[in-house]
Amino acid sequence: MTETFQLFIDGEYCDPATGEWFDTINPYTGKVWARIPRGGQDDVNRAVDAARTAMTEGPWATMTASNRGKIMRKLGDLVAQNADRLAALEVRDNGKLLAEMAGQLNYHPEWWYYYGGLADKIEGTVVPIDKPDLFTFTTHEPVGVVAALTAWNSPLLFIAWKCAPALAAGCSVVIKPSEFTSASTLAFMELTKQAGFPDGVWNVVTGFGPEVGAQLVEHPDVAKITFTGSDTTGRKIYESAARGLKKVSLELGGKSPNIVFADADLDAAVAGAVSGIFAATGQTCIAGSRLLVQNSVKEAFTEKLLAIARDAKLGDPMLPDTHIGPVTTQPQFEKILSYIDIAKAEGARCVFGGNRAQGTDMEGGMFVEPTIFTDVTNDMRIAQEEVFGPVLSIIGFEDEAEAVSLGNDVIYGLAAGVWTKDIARAMRMSKALKAGIVWVNTYRVISYMMPFGGVKQSGIGRESGIRAIEEFLETKAVWISTSDAPPSNPFIQR
C-alpha cells in the first residue's frame, strides 16, 4: 500500500499549497511506496513566517535556555524509543543497510542530550575594558531562522547534526530534505510535537530544489543556511546566500585518501579499507575511495582485500547478513556506472566487479558490484572526482613524502585515513594531510563530541562538537556608562 505524507508547518501536518504530490521509490524493490508533498513558494513562505514568529512572538522566544534543553532531551528519549521504526523507514526510503541505519538511529539521541545540556551554558563575557567609567559585556543570541537542507544518504542523522545546535542556540528551523528521501523527516516531526516544542520551531517543506530549496536560500527572513550535499549544489547555494549576506555552513564532497604503510596491521587496514568504501554502498562523503598502499605491500594487501570483497553479499538491506545494499537513486546509479566506464577507458585495471549487479535478491533494485581498480594514477578522473559509490582506486606510493603529496593532490579535503604502527609517523601525517578529519588505525568513526567538516572544496564550517553551536549564534557587545558626568566634548569619540 502506498503511504501519503504531508508537509509540517507551524506545528501541524498539512497539504501542500500546490495540491501536488510525487512518488518516492524503494531502492531495493524499485517500486513506489510513498507519495511526498510537492511544496512550492507559498509553502516556503508559510514555513518561514511560522519560524520567524516562533522566534519573535511565541513561547520559544521567551523560553529559558534550561527549558529549551529539557525539551531537547525529551526528544532524545523519544527517538530512542522509536529508533527501530525510524530505521526501518529510512531503509525503505534510501536502501541502506538496516544494520547501519539502526546504528545511526540508536546513536542519534546523543546529539539531543549533548546540545540539550549545552543550551544553558552559552555564556557571555565581562570585558575589563581599557576605558574609564564603562561597564562592558558580551552576550550571544540566536542568528535567526535556519534553513537546513539535508542529503539523501542519512536524512535523520543530518537533522541531528544541523538542528540540535541550532535549537540549543535558540533558533527555529525550516528543513528541506532531499526529494529522494523525505519520508523519515516528515515522520520525525511527530516526535517533535510529542516532545513539546512550540508551534513554528520545526517546519518541513518537501519538494524539488528550484521550487523549495532555492526559495528557502533566497528568502529574506532566513538568516542561516546549513547544507549537506554535492559541491556543485553547494557553490550555487553559497553564491545565492552571498547576495543576501547570509551565514552558511556547507558539508560537501570528498575524495578521501586511505593510506596504508608497510608497518601497519594489514588485516586491520584491510577491514578499514572495506568499511571505508563498501559500507553504505560507498554513498558517503567520507568514503575512502582512494586507497594509497605502500608499494612493498601493495600486492599482498590487494589480495587480502579481494578475498573479503569476493565474500560480500548483495541483496535485501533489511536482512542482517547483507553486506551491500542498492544505490539510493537512479541518477546516482547511472553516475556510478558511467565512472566505471571512464576508469576503464583511462587505463585503470578493473580487478574486481565493474558491472551492474544482478541476482535473485536484486531483481527490482539498483545494485552495483563492489568494484576495485588497480594501475590507477592520481591524475585519472576516477582518482580526482567523487563517484559516491562502491568503487575503489588503489594507488601505490614509495615513501611518506609521496603519500602526503598524493593524499593532498585533490580539490577536496574532508577526511583521510592513516594505517601505521609508528606513532611519530601518525602524528606527522595527521599534521601534513589537508583534511578536516584524520583517522589513524580506524576509519568512519563519528561522535557528537567531535567536529565534522572539511577544508578546500569539501565545505565551510563544522558540525558536531562543542563549537558547532557558534555557527548559530551572533555576538552582541554591550557598553554601559557608569559616569555621573557628561562627556567634556560630545563631538570627540571616547
Stockholm file with secondary structure:
# STOCKHOLM 1.0

chainA/1-494         MTETFQLFIDGEYCDPATGEWFDTINPYTGKVWARIPRGGQDDVNRAVDAARTAMTEGPWATMTASNRGKIMRKLGDLVAQNADRLAALEVRDNGKLLAEMAGQLNYHPEWWYYYGGLADKIEGTVVPIDKPDLFTFTTHEPVGVVAALTAWNSPLLFIAWKCAPALAAGCSVVIKPSEFTSASTLAFMELTKQAGFPDGVWNVVTGFGPEVGAQLVEHPDVAKITFTGSDTTGRKIYESAARGLKKVSLELGGKSPNIVFADADLDAAVAGAVSGIFAATGQTCIAGSRLLVQNSVKEAFTEKLLAIARDAKLGDPMLPDTHIGPVTTQPQFEKILSYIDIAKAEGARCVFGGNRAQGTDMEGGMFVEPTIFTDVTNDMRIAQEEVFGPVLSIIGFEDEAEAVSLGNDVIYGLAAGVWTKDIARAMRMSKALKAGIVWVNTYRVISYMMPFGGVKQSGIGRESGIRAIEEFLETKAVWISTSDAPPSNPFIQR
#=GR chainA/1-494 SS CCEECCEEETTEEECCTTCCEEEEECTTTCSEEEEEECCCHHHHHHHHHHHHHHHHTSHHHHCCHHHHHHHHHHHHHHHHHTHHHHHHHHHHHHCCCHHHHHHHHHHTHHHHHHHHHHGGGCCCCEECCSSTTEEEEEEEEECCEEEEECCSSSHHHHHHHHHHHHHHTTCCEEEECCTTSCHHHHHHHHHHHHHTCCTTSEEECCSCIIIIIHHHHHCTTEEEEEEESCHHHHHHHHHHHHHTTCEEEEECCCCCEEEECTTSCHHHHHHHHHHHHTGGGGCSTTCCCEEEEEHHHHHHHHHHHHHHHHTCCBSCTTSTTCCBCCCSCHHHHHHHHHHHHHHHHHTCEEEECCSBCCSTTCSSSCCBCCEEEESCCTTSHHHHSCCCSSEEEEEEESSHHHHHHHHHCSSEESEEEEECSCHHHHHHHHHHSCCSEEEESCCSCCCTTSCBCCEETTEESCBSSGGGGGGGEEEEEEEEECCSSCCSCTTSCC
#=GC SS_cons         CCEECCEEETTEEECCTTCCEEEEECTTTCSEEEEEECCCHHHHHHHHHHHHHHHHTSHHHHCCHHHHHHHHHHHHHHHHHTHHHHHHHHHHHHCCCHHHHHHHHHHTHHHHHHHHHHGGGCCCCEECCSSTTEEEEEEEEECCEEEEECCSSSHHHHHHHHHHHHHHTTCCEEEECCTTSCHHHHHHHHHHHHHTCCTTSEEECCSCIIIIIHHHHHCTTEEEEEEESCHHHHHHHHHHHHHTTCEEEEECCCCCEEEECTTSCHHHHHHHHHHHHTGGGGCSTTCCCEEEEEHHHHHHHHHHHHHHHHTCCBSCTTSTTCCBCCCSCHHHHHHHHHHHHHHHHHTCEEEECCSBCCSTTCSSSCCBCCEEEESCCTTSHHHHSCCCSSEEEEEEESSHHHHHHHHHCSSEESEEEEECSCHHHHHHHHHHSCCSEEEESCCSCCCTTSCBCCEETTEESCBSSGGGGGGGEEEEEEEEECCSSCCSCTTSCC
//
